[in-house]
Amino acid sequence: MNKDSQSKIVKVDPKVPLTIEQVVQVARYLFRVELKPEAIEKISTSRKYLEAKIKDGQVMYGINTGFGALANVSVNSEELSQ
């Protein structure tokens, strides 16, 4: 990877908040995102937590329901797997 392409990377570290500038760099300018191992571990832990809650049938706003006016609409398990 050359020096120019290395500068177009946003590094995600769970100990350091993302800046608005970094979000814009990824969203508008398609910078690559690099996750530190600690970030990957936190994502994995969160996913396992959510999957366990879903398996237990717990309702979680925005996870297995719609948003806003659709908050009372459940999302079926087939749609959740998407």
N, C-alpha and C positions, 0 to 999 in steps of 0.2 A: 504494500500500500504506500503510495507516495505521500509527501508532506501535505499537499493540498487536500487530498481525500481524507487524511487523518483529522484535519481541522473541521470537517463537516460531520462530526460525531457529537452527539449529546450523550454524556455518560451519566447513568442513573445510579445514584448511591442513596440508599434509604436513610443515611445519616445527614444528607444535605438536601434541603428542599429544592425542587425545580424552580427556575425563574420563569417569568412570563416570556422573556426573550428566548429561553430554551424551548418552550412549548411552541412559540411562533416558528422557530428554526425547523422544528420537526414538521409542524402542520403546513406551513407555507412553502418552505424551501427544501423539504424532503431530506433533512439531515438524518443520518443513520442514528439509531439508538443502541447504545451498548449498556447492558445491565451488569452491574457488579454481582458477584456470587451471592452476596448478602441480600440483594434485591430479588434475585431468583428464588432464594430460600423463603423470603417473606411472601412472595406471590404464591408459591407452592403451599405454604401453610394456610394462607387465606382461602385458596381454592378448596383445600381439604375441609376446612371449616364450613364453607358454604355448601359443599356437596353433602356433608353430614346433615346439615340443617334441612336441606331439600329432601334427602332420603327420609328424614323423620317427619316430613310433611309440614314443616314450619313455613308460614307465609312471611316473605321478606319483600318489602316494598322495592320495586325496581329490579328485583332479581327474578322472582317467579310471579310478579304481578306487572301490570302496566304502570305507566307514570301518569301523574296529574289526574285528569278526569277518568282515566282508565285504571286507577289504583285498585279498584275493586274487581278488576278482571284478572283472573288467573291465567298464567301461561302454562300450557300443558307440557308434560315431560318431553315429548318429541321436539317441541319448539325450544326447550331449554338446552337440548343437546346441540343445537345449531350454534 
